[in-house]
Amino acid sequence: MGTTAFGAPVQDAVADDQQNGQQAGGGAGTDAQVQELDPNDPRLTSESLDDNAEGNAYASLPPLPDGKWRAKLKQVDVKGADGKPVRSAAKLAQWLNPPVPYLYTALEASVISLGGKEKYDGYRINDNWVPTIPNRSGTSPAATIIRKAGGQTPAKFTHAQLMELLLKTLAGEPEVVIETAWEAACQHCQEEAAKSGARKPKNIAQGEHRFPQGKVAGTHDPNVQCPTCKGWVLARPRIVGYYSVAEAKV
């Protein structure tokens, strides 16, 4: 029997270190720089601190609810062929016949809370696969994000040109609207399947409405039990859509 810490989907596994601890408002695990001080600094010995006795510095927010959220985007490095971080990497689309080469990168969306949901302000969610290869819609995630962020794509372009344009767009940390949905996948069972060569198990649940009812009316419990190993898995929000701020009206 195994349990899955935070219920990380495979596509979100590389973001674990960035997600853990950050949602508690900048607690342990953030990447903020720390400056060494003299332990006798007057600010440490004379200034009084306010403290919420009911608070818990290690508590984290529940997963971002399903819905549309205004957010700022920025590029996140991915692993190159040599394992070192790079701005974009190349792969072969093995699901196509013949396989087609493409480029991909990752991004981080930082939520800008509006409408009384300030507790989610700054909540970060990663999209770890933003490729230049078109899907069934006839366009690619890379091209879509460029346009939703206010940019334009030329009529014809190469994978390299499209990726360069995407990186330039993300460098400005554009504001868009993201649509999110809860997802829970048992990492333990996925790892066991990978070891044995078996088919990767399906997600336990997708969409907040498919999770158990919460203690408060109208809410859902993000914790769900894996039917295979009986371990408990915590839902994670996944980005399922991008919109311009104008068209989403959020």
C-alpha positions in Angstrom: 0.0 0.0 0.0 1.3 3.4 -0.8 0.3 7.0 -0.5 0.9 9.8 -2.9 2.2 13.1 -1.4 0.2 15.9 -2.8 -1.3 13.6 -5.5 1.1 14.9 -8.2 0.1 14.2 -11.8 3.1 13.1 -13.8 3.1 16.3 -15.8 3.3 18.3 -12.6 6.1 16.3 -11.0 8.8 18.8 -12.0 7.0 21.6 -10.2 6.9 19.9 -6.8 9.6 22.0 -5.3 8.0 25.2 -6.5 4.5 24.3 -5.3 5.4 22.8 -1.8 5.3 25.5 0.8 4.6 28.5 -1.5 0.8 28.5 -1.1 1.1 29.3 2.7 2.0 32.9 1.8 5.7 32.7 1.4 6.7 30.1 4.0 9.4 27.5 3.9 10.1 26.3 0.4 9.9 29.6 -1.4 12.8 30.9 -3.6 13.1 34.3 -1.9 16.7 35.3 -1.1 17.7 35.3 2.6 20.2 37.9 3.8 22.3 37.0 6.8 22.1 39.5 9.8 23.8 40.0 13.1 21.7 38.1 15.8 22.0 41.3 17.9 20.4 43.5 15.2 18.2 46.0 17.0 15.3 45.0 14.8 15.4 41.6 16.3 15.7 42.7 19.9 13.4 45.7 20.1 10.6 45.4 17.6 7.4 43.7 18.8 5.7 41.1 16.6 2.0 40.5 16.0 0.9 36.9 16.1 -2.3 35.1 15.2 -2.7 32.4 17.9 -5.2 30.6 15.7 -3.0 30.6 12.7 -0.8 27.8 11.4 2.3 28.7 9.4 2.5 25.3 7.9 -1.1 25.2 6.7 -1.6 25.5 2.9 -4.5 26.7 0.9 -6.8 24.1 -0.7 -6.3 23.6 -4.4 -7.3 26.4 -6.6 -11.0 25.9 -7.3 -12.2 25.0 -10.8 -12.9 28.2 -12.8 -11.4 31.1 -14.8 -8.7 33.2 -13.2 -6.7 36.2 -14.3 -3.0 35.4 -14.1 0.4 36.6 -15.2 2.6 34.2 -17.2 6.3 33.7 -17.1 8.6 31.1 -18.7 10.0 28.2 -16.7 13.1 26.2 -17.9 12.8 22.5 -18.8 15.4 19.8 -18.9 17.6 19.6 -22.0 19.0 16.4 -23.6 22.0 16.6 -21.2 19.7 17.0 -18.1 20.6 20.7 -17.7 17.9 23.4 -17.6 17.2 25.1 -20.9 14.6 27.6 -22.1 13.2 25.1 -24.6 13.9 21.5 -25.5 13.3 19.3 -28.6 11.5 15.9 -28.7 9.9 13.6 -31.3 6.1 13.2 -31.3 6.2 9.4 -31.2 2.4 9.2 -31.4 2.5 10.3 -35.0 3.5 8.2 -38.0 6.1 9.1 -38.9 7.3 10.8 -35.7 7.6 14.6 -36.0 10.1 16.8 -34.1 8.9 19.7 -32.1 10.0 22.1 -29.4 8.4 22.7 -26.0 8.9 24.8 -22.9 7.0 25.3 -19.6 5.4 28.3 -17.9 4.2 29.4 -14.6 0.8 31.2 -14.1 0.5 33.5 -11.0 -3.1 34.2 -10.1 -4.3 37.7 -9.7 -7.3 37.3 -7.4 -10.4 39.4 -7.9 -14.0 39.4 -6.6 -13.3 38.7 -3.0 -10.9 35.7 -3.5 -7.8 37.5 -2.4 -6.6 34.4 -0.5 -5.6 33.0 -3.9 -3.7 36.1 -4.9 -0.2 34.9 -6.1 -1.2 31.2 -6.2 1.1 29.6 -8.8 0.3 26.8 -11.1 2.7 25.3 -13.7 2.0 24.2 -17.3 5.0 21.9 -17.9 4.3 21.1 -21.6 3.8 23.9 -24.0 4.7 22.5 -27.4 5.0 23.9 -30.9 3.3 20.9 -32.5 -0.4 21.4 -33.6 -3.1 19.2 -32.0 -6.5 18.2 -33.5 -7.6 21.8 -33.4 -5.1 22.6 -36.1 -3.0 24.9 -33.9 -0.5 24.4 -31.1 -0.5 25.4 -27.4 2.5 27.6 -28.1 0.7 29.6 -30.8 -2.5 29.8 -28.8 -0.8 31.2 -25.8 1.0 33.8 -27.9 -2.3 35.0 -29.3 -4.2 35.0 -26.0 -1.4 37.0 -24.5 -1.9 39.7 -27.1 0.7 38.7 -29.6 0.3 37.7 -33.3 1.6 34.7 -35.2 2.7 34.9 -38.8 0.9 32.8 -41.5 3.9 30.6 -41.9 6.7 29.8 -39.4 9.1 27.0 -38.3 9.1 25.4 -34.9 12.1 27.4 -33.9 10.6 30.7 -35.0 7.4 29.9 -33.1 9.3 29.0 -29.9 11.4 32.2 -30.2 8.2 34.3 -30.4 6.6 32.5 -27.5 9.7 33.1 -25.3 9.7 36.8 -26.2 6.0 37.0 -25.4 6.5 35.3 -22.0 9.5 37.5 -21.2 7.0 40.4 -20.8 5.0 38.4 -18.2 1.7 39.0 -20.0 -1.7 38.9 -18.3 -4.2 36.3 -19.5 -7.1 34.3 -18.1 -6.5 30.7 -17.3 -9.1 28.0 -16.8 -8.3 25.4 -14.2 -9.7 22.0 -13.2 -8.9 19.7 -10.3 -7.0 16.5 -11.2 -5.9 13.6 -9.0 -3.5 10.8 -10.2 -1.8 8.3 -8.0 1.9 8.8 -8.4 2.7 5.6 -6.6 0.7 3.5 -9.0 2.1 5.3 -12.0 5.7 4.6 -10.8 4.8 1.0 -10.2 3.4 0.7 -13.7 6.5 2.3 -15.2 8.7 -0.2 -13.4 6.7 -3.2 -14.7 6.1 -1.8 -18.2 2.4 -1.9 -17.6 0.0 0.7 -19.0 -0.2 3.9 -16.9 -3.3 4.0 -14.8 -5.9 6.6 -15.5 -6.5 9.6 -13.3 -8.6 8.9 -10.2 -10.8 12.0 -10.8 -10.9 15.0 -13.1 -12.9 18.1 -12.4 -13.8 19.4 -8.9 -17.4 18.2 -9.2 -16.1 14.6 -9.3 -14.5 14.8 -5.9 -16.4 14.0 -2.6 -18.6 16.6 -1.1 -16.8 18.8 1.5 -18.0 19.6 5.0 -19.2 23.0 3.9 -22.2 23.0 1.5 -21.2 23.7 -2.0 -17.6 22.6 -1.5 -15.6 19.5 -2.4 -13.0 17.5 -0.5 -9.7 17.5 -2.5 -8.6 14.3 -0.9 -9.6 11.1 -2.7 -8.6 7.4 -2.2 -6.8 5.5 -4.9 -8.9 2.5 -5.8 -5.8 0.4 -6.5 -3.3 1.0 -3.7 -5.8 2.6 -1.3 -3.5 5.5 -0.7 -4.8 9.0 -0.3 -4.2 11.5 -3.1 -4.7 15.3 -3.0 -6.1 17.1 -6.0 -4.0 19.5 -7.9 -5.3 22.2 -10.2 -4.4 21.8 -13.9 -4.6 24.5 -16.6 -7.1 23.4 -19.2 -7.5 26.6 -21.2 -6.2 30.0 -22.0 -8.2 33.1 -22.8 -7.4 36.8 -23.4 -8.6 39.1 -20.7 -11.0 40.8 -23.1 -12.8 37.6 -24.2 -13.0 36.0 -20.8 -14.3 39.1 -19.0 -12.9 38.0 -15.6 
